[in-house]
């Protein structure tokens, strides 16, 4: 299959490495410097170069802020039979956009990133495939992710965004709160050091990704729940209510079993 990958960032590079030995792959990025180390793939910096390549599948791996904008730029250079796909972390508005194009499409979300995941061993990681796209295109990604031994879940576009708001926004917000009150520790304990490592990893992510997760329309509800629980903890501390503290600990321990 002839596959065009849009964006030569971390995930674009990952998919290029993954696919280029079994498919004819080209990578398009306006920044030529990002293409320097792309191996076994054609490298495009001018959008007109896509015309001659005639891809059968496009994987849009640019940041969410530019995903639909780049599709708008690229679609006039694609065959009408080409399948559109994205790996975006938030899918709001994507279904409507895809349906307006009149083209086949598939949407997925590899639920891992270069910060914490071992890209050479992904058997403990997850991927989401949106079940509202083209059947054969979904099969392609299902087979691809299965070979990586990823655990695959299938959701609608809306279910995906609700899931991401829960699974990513809560740890992100918790990390932000930890970092916001941070001060130097001369003798940090083990728990502190572990939290620090997590915070450093999360905050090393691209700012665009952090915004994508926080601006998910379902994130606010999750943050409100955190605020409610923090209010409860403050009340327990103020009153030094041991029974109430025990009840709270029992509840949260049950949540993580």
N, C-alpha and C positions, 0 to 999 in steps of 0.2 A: 504494500500500500504506500502511496505517496502522502506523506504527512508533513504539514507545515506547523511549526511551533512559533507562536508569537511571544517574544520576550525571552531574553537570554539571561534572566536572573537565576536565583537558586533553583526554583522549581522547573523553569524552562530548561536549564542545564541538566537537571535530573531526568526529565522526560527524553531529552535528546540522547543521553547516555543509555537510557533504558531501551529506546526504540530503534536506534540508528543501525544496529547490526542485523535487524530482521526486516526493516522497512527503508524506503528511500526517504530520508528526512532532510528538511531545510529549516533553518532558523532565521527569523526576521527580527531585527532590532535596529533602531536608528543610531544606537551608540556602538560604533565599530569596535571599541575597546572591549566590550562585553563578549564579542564574538571571537576574540583572539585564541581562546583555548578550546573552542568547539571542535570536536574530533569526529570524523566520519560523517559529516553533514555539510550540505551547502549552506553558505552564509550570505544572507541578503541584508543590505542596509538601505536599499531603495525599493519603494513599494511596487514599482513597475516590474521588478525582477520576479515577482510572484506570478505574473501573467504566463510566462513560459513554463513555469514549474507545474501548473495545473494540479494542485493538491486534491486528494480525495477526502482528506480529513484535516481540519484545523484545530489545534489545541491552543487556546488562548491562555497564556500563563503570565500576562501582565498584571499589575496590581489592580484591585477592584475599581479604584477611582477611574481607571482608563479602559477597563475591559470593553464596555459597550462602545465607547468612542473609537477604539482600535478596530472593533468589528465593523463599524460604519466605514472606516477608511479602507479596510481590506476586502469587504464583500464585493465591491465592483470588480475586483481583480480575481475572483474565484469562479470556477464553473458552477452552474446552477445545481449540479448534482453533488457538490461538496458538502460534507457534514461539518457543522459548526459544533465546537465543544468548548467548555470552560472548566476551570478547577477552582473557581472563586470561593471564598470563605463565607460570603453572604450572597444570597440569590434573589433578593428583593427586586421585582420588576423583570427578572430574566425570562420568565415564561411568556409574558406578554411580548417582550422584545423578540424572542425567537419565533413566535407564531406570526408576528408581523413580517418577518423576513421571507416566509414561505419556504425556507430551506429545512432540510433534515437537521436534527440537533440532538446532542446528548450533554448532560451536565453532571459533573462528578466533583467530589471534594476529598482529596487525600488528607486525612485528619492527622497529619504529621508534618514536621518541618525540620530543617537542618539543625536547629538549635539543640534539641534534645534527642531526636530520633537517630538511630544508627541506620543510615540509608542502605547499608549492605545487609542488614538483617531486620526485616520489617514484620516478622511474624507476630509481634505483640502490638502492632499498630492497626488502625482502622481506616476504612474508606467508605464514603457514602456515594451511592449512585442514585441520581434522581430518576424515579420510575415513570416520568411523564414524557420522556424523549423517545427517539427512534429505537425500535426494538433491536435491530441488528447492531446499531452503534452501542447500545447498552451492553450487548453481548461481548463486543470487542473489549470494552473496559472491564467488564466482569472477568473475562479470561485473563486480561493483563494483570489486574489486581490479585486474582487468585494465584497466579504464578509467583507473585511476591509474598504469598502467604498472608495477605492482609485479611482482617475480618471485615466482611462487606455487609453494609446495611443499605436497604433501599427505602427511600422516603420521597414524599412529594416535595416540591419547592418550599412550601410553607412549613412542612414538618422539619425540613432541613434547617431552616433559619431558627426555628424554636429550639432544636437540639443544640445548635452551635451557640445560641445565646446562653444556654445552660452550661454546656461543657467547657466553653472557652471564656465567657465573660466573667463567670464566678472566680476561677483561678486568676484571671488577669486583674480583676478589681482587688482581690485579696493581696496580690503582689504589689499593686499600686499603693494600697494602704500601708503595707509593711515598709515600702521604700520611702513613703512620704514622711514617716516619723523617724527615719534612720539617722543614727549618729555613730561616730566611730566607737568601736569596742576594742579595748586593749586585750581583753581575755574573753572572747566570745565562747559561749557554750556550743555543744554539738548541734542542738536544735537551731540555734541562731545561725550557725554556719550553713546548715542545710537550707534554711529559708533564704539566706543570702545568695547561695548558689542558684537557687530557682529564680530569685529576683534578677540577678545578673543575666541569666539566660533569657528570661522574658523581655527584659528591657534592651537586650541586644537585637531584638527583632526590629525590622523596618517599621518606622513610625506609621507608615501607611497601613500596614497590617494591623497594628494596634488600634488605629482609628476604625478600620473596617469592622472589627469585632465589637467595639464599643458603640458604634453607630448602627449596629443591627437593630431594627425596630423592636425586637423582643428583649434587648439587653436591659432596658430601664426597669422592667418588672423584676428581673433578677437582682439588680442593684438595690431596689426597694426592699426586697426580702432580706438582703444583707444588712441594710440599715435598721430594719425592725429587730433583727437578732442582736445587733450591736446595742440597740436601745435597751433590750432585755438584760444584756450582760452588765451594762452600766448601772441599771436599777439594782441588780443583785449585789454588785460591788458596793453601791451606796448604802444599802440596808444591811450588808453582811449577813444575808439570809442563807444559812447553811442548807436548810431543807430545799429551798428554791434552787440553790446552786447544784445540789445533788440531782434534782429533777432535770435540770438543764444538761448536766453531764451525761445522765442516762439517755436522754433524748438524742444528743449528738453522737454518742457512741453507737446507738442503734442505727443511725443514718449511714455510718461508714462500714457496717458489717458486710 
